[in-house]
């Protein structure tokens, strides 16, 4: 049975990596679905789906995850909740369990007959993507909150400059 983890991963951090390890210890495989794939270069979603997929993939490789058991893919948000479950089943590899700490998402998945497990959050206040984005933008210390692969990718793309430009622009797109 594969375990499914869904999230925006803006950016992928050590809490996310701990969850991936949890799923791999409890299931035969891992699917990481990068959600909100259609959104990028926005304050809440500054990184593209492709950038996030690479961050996650490279982090799993560096953590010595068995990549033959891992899928990293992107899915767009669905606004028709009544058809969301069918979309997940059609868009993702087969999975037997989903991991979610969001009570609403857990309810929706459970109502679809999907087994839902609670993630074992690791220091959730510290490993928080919103706070990490703020630190990146302000030049604070964020490097020890993300896997090395993510740190390198964010440095290479000059994520601080991107976040500052997005957040300081009066022409930025409205949030979704």
TAZIKA-V275164 format. One record per residue. RES is the residue in one letter. BURIAL is 1 if it has 16 or more other C-alpha atoms within 10 Angstrom, else 0. Layout:
BEGIN
res=RES burial=BURIAL
res=RES burial=BURIAL
END
This chain:
BEGIN
res=X burial=0
res=X burial=1
res=X burial=1
res=X burial=1
res=X burial=1
res=X burial=1
res=X burial=0
res=X burial=1
res=X burial=1
res=X burial=1
res=X burial=1
res=X burial=1
res=X burial=1
res=X burial=1
res=X burial=1
res=X burial=1
res=X burial=1
res=X burial=0
res=X burial=1
res=X burial=1
res=X burial=1
res=X burial=1
res=X burial=1
res=X burial=1
res=X burial=0
res=X burial=0
res=X burial=1
res=X burial=0
res=X burial=1
res=X burial=1
res=X burial=1
res=X burial=1
res=X burial=1
res=X burial=1
res=X burial=1
res=X burial=1
res=X burial=1
res=X burial=0
res=X burial=1
res=X burial=1
res=X burial=1
res=X burial=1
res=X burial=1
res=X burial=1
res=X burial=1
res=X burial=1
res=X burial=1
res=X burial=1
res=X burial=1
res=X burial=0
res=X burial=1
res=X burial=1
res=X burial=1
res=X burial=1
res=X burial=1
res=X burial=1
res=X burial=1
res=X burial=1
res=X burial=1
res=X burial=1
res=X burial=0
res=X burial=0
res=X burial=0
res=X burial=0
res=X burial=1
res=X burial=0
res=X burial=0
res=X burial=0
res=X burial=0
res=X burial=1
res=X burial=1
res=X burial=1
res=X burial=1
res=X burial=1
res=X burial=1
res=X burial=1
res=X burial=0
res=X burial=0
res=X burial=0
res=X burial=0
res=X burial=0
res=X burial=0
res=X burial=0
res=X burial=1
res=X burial=1
res=X burial=0
res=X burial=1
res=X burial=1
res=X burial=0
res=X burial=0
res=X burial=0
res=X burial=1
res=X burial=0
res=X burial=0
res=X burial=1
res=X burial=0
res=X burial=1
res=X burial=1
res=X burial=1
res=X burial=1
res=X burial=0
res=X burial=0
res=X burial=0
res=X burial=0
res=X burial=0
res=X burial=1
res=X burial=0
res=X burial=1
res=X burial=1
res=X burial=0
res=X burial=0
res=X burial=0
res=X burial=0
res=X burial=1
res=X burial=0
res=X burial=1
res=X burial=1
res=X burial=0
res=X burial=1
res=X burial=0
res=X burial=0
res=X burial=0
res=X burial=0
res=X burial=0
res=X burial=0
res=X burial=0
res=X burial=1
res=X burial=1
res=X burial=1
res=X burial=0
res=X burial=0
res=X burial=1
res=X burial=1
res=X burial=1
res=X burial=0
res=X burial=1
res=X burial=1
res=X burial=0
res=X burial=0
res=X burial=0
res=X burial=0
res=X burial=1
res=X burial=1
res=X burial=0
res=X burial=1
res=X burial=1
res=X burial=1
res=X burial=1
res=X burial=1
res=X burial=1
res=X burial=1
res=X burial=0
res=X burial=1
res=X burial=1
res=X burial=0
res=X burial=0
res=X burial=0
res=X burial=0
res=X burial=1
res=X burial=1
res=X burial=0
res=X burial=1
res=X burial=1
res=X burial=0
res=X burial=1
res=X burial=1
res=X burial=1
res=X burial=0
res=X burial=0
res=X burial=0
res=X burial=0
res=X burial=0
res=X burial=0
res=X burial=0
res=X burial=0
res=X burial=0
END
